[in-house]
């Protein structure tokens, strides 16, 4: 897995957004860690990286800014776990439930529409492009929509909420496994 890329997962991003919508106060530290780490991981594309390298002692030895993606992934995982944990509590608070429903539908729609747009643009440009990444993105979008449906069932407090919670965790696992299948190319030792 190259250190210059990371995949959080469409379902993890959905849970991260749900956690932020449910309770902003609880995840402030990890939200700040996520934003700062992302700004550092982007390297020279943001002014933050250069400033931190000059001001913070010892940081100049961090030659590859993309290594900060590890911190991005850690913060995202903690915030997604927080979002999953808060889902059951949100059902009793109508204002929080409304916010979570709105964010869930919005993020789910965005995570489905972006891969559809990319696929459409790739097909329209030329048949010479490799469409596999676009199809993989679409699969992530479909998984995010299924995860959004699970979130909505849990927030409504339906009797099937426990099953939806298990299904949501399974969707996260499938999403992350799907990313590994699509992005990692396994080559037998004798072929390398």
C-alpha positions, -999 to +999 in steps of 0.1 A: +000+000+000+018+032-011+022+058+016+011+085-007-026+074-007-052+065+018-088+052+016-111+060+045-141+043+030-174+058+020-191+042+049-165+055+074-169+090+060-207+086+064-203+076+101-178+104+106-203+129+094-231+113+114-209+116+146-203+153+139-240+158+134-250+139+165-226+157+189-199+182+179-186+186+214-176+151+221-153+147+191-136+181+190-101+169+197-103+142+170-119+166+145-091+190+150-066+162+147-082+152+114-082+187+100-046+194+110-033+160+098-051+164+065-036+199+060-001+184+068-006+154+046-014+177+016+021+190+020+031+221-001-005+223-014-014+241+019+006+268+037+003+248+070+030+223+061+057+248+054+049+268+085+049+237+108+082+225+094+098+258+102+083+264+136+080+230+153+113+216+163+120+181+148+092+183+123+117+190+095+128+154+097+094+144+084+104+144+047+072+128+033+041+148+041+018+119+029+028+100+061+004+122+080-024+102+063-019+077+090-031+103+115-059+112+092-070+076+091-067+073+129-087+104+136-114+094+110-116+059+126-121+073+161-147+098+148-165+071+129-166+049+160-180+079+179-206+083+153-216+047+154-217+048+192-240+079+192-266+065+168-286+047+194-286+077+217-298+100+189-331+083+185-344+098+218-333+134+209-355+147+181-333+177+172-302+155+170-321+128+151-333+154+125-297+166+120-284+131+117-311+122+091-303+153+071-266+147+071-271+110+063-292+117+033-269+145+021-236+126+025-251+094+011-264+113-020-231+130-024-211+097-021-233+082-048-235+111-072-198+118-073-188+084-086-217+084-111-205+118-124-169+105-127-181+074-145-203+094-169-174+118-177-149+089-182-173+072-206-180+104-224-143+114-228-131+082-245-133+045-244-095+044-240-097+052-203-096+024-178-131+024-163-123+000-134-115+028-109-147+046-118-167+014-113-150+008-080-160+043-069-196+036-079-195+004-057-183+026-028-212+049-034-237+021-034-222+008-002-225+043+013-262+044+003-268+010+020-250+023+051-272+054+050-303+032+049-289+014+080-282+047+098-318+059+091-333+027+105-312+029+136-320+066+142-358+059+138-355+035+167-372+007+148-371-029+162-347-038+134-322-012+147-299-039+162-298-059+129-292-026+110-263-019+134-247-052+126-253-047+089-237-013+091-206-027+106-206-054+079-209-027+052-179-009+067-158-041+065-170-048+029-162-013+019-127-014+032-121-049+018-134-038-016-109-010-016-081-035-010-093-058-037-095-029-063-063-010-054-039-038-044-024-059-072-011-092-059+017-106-080+031-141-074+067-141-062+079-160-093+063-134-116+079-104-099 
